[in-house]
Amino acid sequence: METNEIKDLLSQFDQSSLTELQLKKENIELYFNKNTFSGRQVASAPSDVKVESTPAAPAPTLQPTAGASEVSSEPVIAGTEIVSPLVGVVYLKPNPEQSQFKQVGDSVKKGDVLCIVEAMKVMNEIVSDVDGELVEVLVENEQVVEYDQPLFRVKEG
């Protein structure tokens, strides 16, 4: 499957009313999702492409558990959020034997590697957009992250 074919498929998916699409062809597997709730819809595709589909599921209603506070008591730390540019698994360490790229309190310069997000066996370095101090790590090592999900907060300066 060529890059242009994938781009065309993504464009068609984006313009369609589908919310999820899973495609397996040759040695490539693609998964597109327009929202955070998983519900599958019917899709049409070329005869050599397998598309799985089911009706969309309604969004779940979240209810607080007994004794849970509805308002978070933790203060929100001011700073610039560094977000994930893609869906994947985040790695806060270059490898399991080494320490984290950056920890809370570390000085961060624009272009410093903060973590790696693995997507489809490709390791993508996530770098800081700003100079400052890392004030918050918003994810855990090996956590699955969504597109545009905040990963870090950096206090500029």
N, C-alpha and C positions, 0 to 999 in steps of 0.2 A: 504494500500500500504506500503510495507516494505522499509526500507532505502536502501537495496541492489537493489531493483527494481528501485528506483529513481536514484541511482548512475549508474545503467546500462543504463537507459533511457538517462541520461545526457551524458554518454559516446557515445551512439549511435547518439545523436543529434550533439555532437561535431564533430564526424567523418562524418556527412552527409553534403549535400550541402544546407540544410535548414538554414535560418537566424532567423526564429521565430517559436516557438511552444507553443501553449496554450493547457493544458490538464486539464480536470475536471473528477475526478473519485472518487466516494463515497464522503467523506468529505474533499478531498484534491484538491486544485487547484494549478497547476504549470504553470509558464510562463518562457520560455527560450528565450533569444534574443542575437544574436551574434554581433549586431552592434547598433549604436545609431539611425538609421533610421528605422522606422517601415514599414515593408513590409512582407506579409505572403506568404509562398510557400506551395506546396502540400506535404503531409506527409503520410506515411503508418503506421498503428498502429494496435494492437490487436483489435478484434471486440468489446470488451467491453470498449474501450478507444475512446473518442470523440476527434478528432483533427480538428480544424478549419483551413482553408487554402485559400489563394488568391494569385495571381501573385505578384512578388516583385515590389515595387515602386521605381522609380529612385530617386537618392539623390537630394534634392532641391538645387537650386543655390541661394546663399545669395547675395543680392545687397544692398549697403549702401543707406540709406534714404537721401533725400535732406538735405543738410547742415550738414550731419554727417561726422565726420573725419574718414578716413580709418586707421589711426594709433592711438592707445590708448595713451593718454597723461599721464596716471597714471603710476608712476614708479612701477617696479616689486620689491617687498621686498624680500631680500635674506633670505633663511632659509630652513629647512627641511619640506617637505610637508607630512602631515598625510592624507592618502587617505582612502576612504571607501572600505572595503573588500567585500561588497555586495551591491545589489540593494535594496533600501528601502526608508523609510521616516526618516529623521534625526530630532532628538529632542536635542536641545541645553540645555534644562532644565530637571532636574529629574522629575518634575511635573509642571503643569501650575502655581502653586502658589509660586514656588521657583525661585531663580535667576539662571542664567546660570552656568553650571559646571565651565567653565573658560571664562575669557574675555581678550581682547587684553591688553597686559601689565602684565598679571598675570605670576607668576613663574610656570613652569611646570616641573614635575619630571617624569622620565620613569615609566610607569604604571599608571599614573594619568588618571582618566576618563575624556574625553573631551566632549563626547556626546553619544547618543544612536541612533542606526539605527534599526528601526523596519522592519522586513521582515517576512511575513506570521505569524503575531501575536506573533513573538518572538522578545524580546528586546535584542539587542546585544550591549554591552558596547564597545566603541571605545576608546582605551587608547593611550597615547603618547609613541612613540618609543625612545624618546630622552629627556634629561634634557635641560632646557633652558627657554626662554621667549616666550610666545604666541604673535606673531607679526601681525597675520592676521587670521580672520575668513572668510572663502571663501563661506559659505553657510548661508541660513537663516533658522530659526526654522520652522519645519514641511515641509521643501522642500524635494521633491523626488530627491534622488541621485542615480547615476549609479555606477557600479563596477569600482573601481580604480579612482573615481573622487576625486580630492583634496578637503579636508574639512577644514584643518587648515595649517598654516605655523608657524613653531617654529624655532626661532633663537637659535642655540645651544650655550651653555656656562654657 
